[in-house]
Amino acid sequence: MSPAEPKEGHAIHCRLDELLAAQGMTLTQLSEEVGVSIVNLSVLKNDRARAIRFSTLTAICRALGCEVGELLVVSDQ
């Protein structure tokens, strides 16, 4: 385990559900717009992702009109 990794996994929470709801967009619509599979977006949405490409992150933020810090936040839980 690297020093930057918490003992029980990561503390990053993805707010994809909230941002989709605010935009009135479905996961399917986002998938089509950004070219990422629904399965991969679901992994991200459910906080099970271990990594994300900057190109994917850029595409999601552009599609949702948000900043990275609005999509990914550090959780205390």
C-alpha positions as CSV (number, residue, x, y, z in Angstrom):
1,M,0.0,0.0,0.0
2,S,1.4,3.4,-0.9
3,P,1.6,6.2,1.7
4,A,-1.1,8.2,-0.3
5,E,-3.6,5.4,-0.1
6,P,-5.8,5.2,3.0
7,K,-5.8,1.8,4.8
8,E,-9.4,1.0,3.9
9,G,-9.4,2.3,0.3
10,H,-10.0,5.7,-1.1
11,A,-12.1,8.5,0.4
12,I,-13.2,10.0,-3.0
13,H,-17.0,10.2,-3.5
14,C,-18.4,10.7,-7.0
15,R,-21.5,13.0,-7.1
16,L,-22.5,11.8,-10.6
17,D,-26.1,10.9,-9.6
18,E,-26.6,14.4,-8.1
19,L,-25.2,16.2,-11.2
20,L,-27.2,14.0,-13.6
21,A,-30.4,14.9,-11.7
22,A,-29.5,18.6,-11.7
23,Q,-29.1,18.5,-15.5
24,G,-32.1,16.3,-16.1
25,M,-29.9,13.7,-17.8
26,T,-29.9,10.0,-17.6
27,L,-26.8,7.7,-17.3
28,T,-27.6,6.4,-20.8
29,Q,-27.7,9.9,-22.3
30,L,-24.3,10.7,-20.6
31,S,-22.9,7.5,-21.9
32,E,-23.9,8.4,-25.4
33,E,-22.6,11.9,-25.2
34,V,-19.2,11.1,-23.7
35,G,-18.5,7.7,-25.4
36,V,-18.1,5.8,-22.1
37,S,-20.0,2.6,-21.5
38,I,-22.9,2.6,-19.0
39,V,-21.1,-0.1,-17.0
40,N,-18.0,2.1,-16.6
41,L,-20.1,5.1,-15.6
42,S,-22.0,3.0,-13.1
43,V,-18.7,1.9,-11.5
44,L,-17.7,5.5,-11.2
45,K,-21.2,6.5,-9.9
46,N,-21.2,3.8,-7.3
47,D,-17.7,4.8,-5.9
48,R,-16.1,1.6,-7.1
49,A,-13.7,3.1,-9.6
50,R,-10.0,2.8,-8.8
51,A,-8.9,5.2,-11.5
52,I,-10.3,7.5,-14.2
53,R,-8.6,8.9,-17.3
54,F,-8.3,12.6,-17.6
55,S,-9.9,12.4,-21.0
56,T,-13.0,10.7,-19.5
57,L,-13.1,13.2,-16.6
58,T,-12.8,16.1,-19.1
59,A,-15.7,14.7,-21.2
60,I,-18.0,14.1,-18.2
61,C,-17.3,17.6,-16.8
62,R,-18.0,19.2,-20.2
63,A,-21.2,17.2,-20.7
64,L,-22.5,18.1,-17.2
65,G,-21.2,21.7,-17.2
66,C,-19.3,21.2,-14.0
67,E,-15.8,21.4,-12.5
68,V,-13.8,18.3,-11.3
69,G,-14.3,19.4,-7.7
70,E,-18.1,19.3,-8.2
71,L,-18.0,15.8,-9.5
72,L,-15.4,14.3,-7.2
73,V,-15.2,15.2,-3.5
74,V,-13.2,13.8,-0.5
75,S,-15.5,12.1,1.9
76,D,-14.9,11.8,5.6
77,Q,-16.8,8.5,5.8
